[in-house]
Amino acid sequence: MMAPIELVLAALLIGIAFVCDVRAMRIPNKLTVTFFSAGLIYHSSSDGFSGVAFSLLGVLAGVFPLLALYLLKGIGAGDVKLFGALGALAGAAFSLQVLMYSILYGGLFGLVVLVMNQTFAKRLVVFTVSLFALSRNLHTDGFTTLKKDGLRFPFMIAVVPGAITACCFMREWPFNG
């Protein structure tokens, strides 16, 4: 069960990161390092060595799944560090739940953005037609155009509802006395 302080700190981290990511498409290192340190200090002072292990396991659970997305340029390094800090604060289970829901929301938002973007629809038609065309030049031109002008949106737009959903499905709320 998450302690109320963990939930409050996690909400604060996600809220500040959301504002930073939406404004500048960037999550500052000062933010992630501060909350990583806070999680490590809190858990080490409350549970000693097992608290440190809890925080470090949370960091690993938050960072490693996102490394592949980062290497494929699907997300930025700030998002990876954010989930590391979230893991240090709230643990591996909560971090992975937020990550899972965030990826699902991100896919949904991405589809909405793609459908609403007319230029993408035009490029998709060109790409689809080029798949069936005999001309190799048309095929590669369609793919290059599709890949070159990729659409982007701040991942925090998906993380906020992902975190809310993870909280809604928590087995026990920390505020239930």
N, C-alpha and C positions, 0 to 999 in steps of 0.2 A: 504494500500500500504506500502511495506517495504521501509524504508529509505536506502539510499546507504550505510550508516555506518553499519546498521544491516546486510545487505547482505555481506559486506566485512568481518565483524567479524564472521558471520556464515561460510563463505567460509574458513576463517583462522582456525576456530575451527575444521571444518571437515577435512581440509588438514593436520593439525598437528596430529589429532586423527588417520587419515589414516596411516600416517608414523609410529606412535607408535604401532598401532594394527598390521600392517603387519610385523614389525620388531620383536615385543616381545609378540604378542597376548595379549596386555594389553593397556588400556587407563588410563594414570595417573590422580590421584585425583587433583593434582595441576592444570592440564589443565582444567578440568571440573569446579572446584571451581573458577578459575580465570575468565572464560568466563561466568559462572553463575553470578558472582559479577559484571562483566562489563555490562551484560544485565540489571541487577537490577539497577545499578547506572545510566546507560544511560536513561532507561525509567522513573525512578523516577525523574531525573533532568529535563527531557524534558516534562513530563506530570504529575508530582506530584503523588498524590495517585492513580489516574487511571492508571498511568504508572506502579506503583508497582503491582496493580491488574492485569494488562496485562501480566507482567513478571511472576507472581506467577501462573496465569491460564495457561500460556505456559509451566511452569515447570510441573504442574499437568498433562497436556495433553501429555507431553513427557514421564513422568515417569510411570503413572498408566497402560497404555496399555502394557508396556514392563515388568511389574512385573510378570505377569503370565509366560511369556517366560523365565524370569530369574529363577523363582521358579522351572520350569521344566528343568532347566539347558540347555536351548536352546541358551541363550546368557549370556555374563558375566555382572557383576555389572557395569563395566566401560561403556558398551553400554547404560545401563539404565541412568546412570548419564550424559552421553553425550547428550542424548535426553532431559534431564532436562535442561541442560545448553543451548541447542539449542532453547528450548521453552522460556527460559528467555530472550534470545537475539532476536528471530524473532517472537515469539508469538505462540499461540496454533495452529492456522490454518496451518502455514507453517511447524511446527514440525510434525503435524499429516500427512500432505501430504508427507513429506520426509519419515516418518515412513511407510506409506502405500506402497510407491514405493520401499522402501528398502526391505520390506518383500517380495514383488513380485520378485525383482531382486535376493534376497537371495534364494528363492525357485528355481528360474531358475538356479542359479549357483550351488546350492546343487544338483539338478538333473544332471547337467553336470558332476560334480565331481563324483557322484555315478555311472553314466554310464561309465565314463572313468576309474574307479577303478575296476580292474579285481577281486580283492579279495572280494569286495562287491558283485559283480555279482555271484561269486561262493557261497558266504554265502546266497545270496538271493535264489539261486537254491536249496540249502540244506533246507532252511526254507520253501520254497514252497512245496518241496517234502515231508517234514516232516508234513506239514498240512494235506496232503492226506494219510500219512502213518498210519498204525494202532498202531505202536509202540509209546508209550507216551515218552519214553526216547529220541528218535530221534527228536521228536517235541520240547522238552524243550532244548535239546542241540543246535539245529539250532537257536532257538530264543536267547539263551544266547550268542552264538558266534556273532550273528548279533548285539546285544545290547552292548556287552563288548567293541568291537573295533570301536566305533562310529567315523565317519569322522568329522573333524572340519575344518573350515576356518574362517579367520577374518571377522566379520560382516561388517566392514568398507569397504570391497570390494563391498558390496551391497549398503552401505549408500552413497558412492560417486555418483554412477549413479542415485540413488534415489533422491539425492539433486539436481543434474543437471536436471533430469526430472521434479521435482517440480518447479524449476526455469523456465524451458521452458513453463510450463503451467500456470505461474503466469498471472493474468489478466492484470496487468500494471507493466511494468518494472520501477524500480526507476530511471534509467538513461535516461529515455525518456523525460526529461525536461518538 
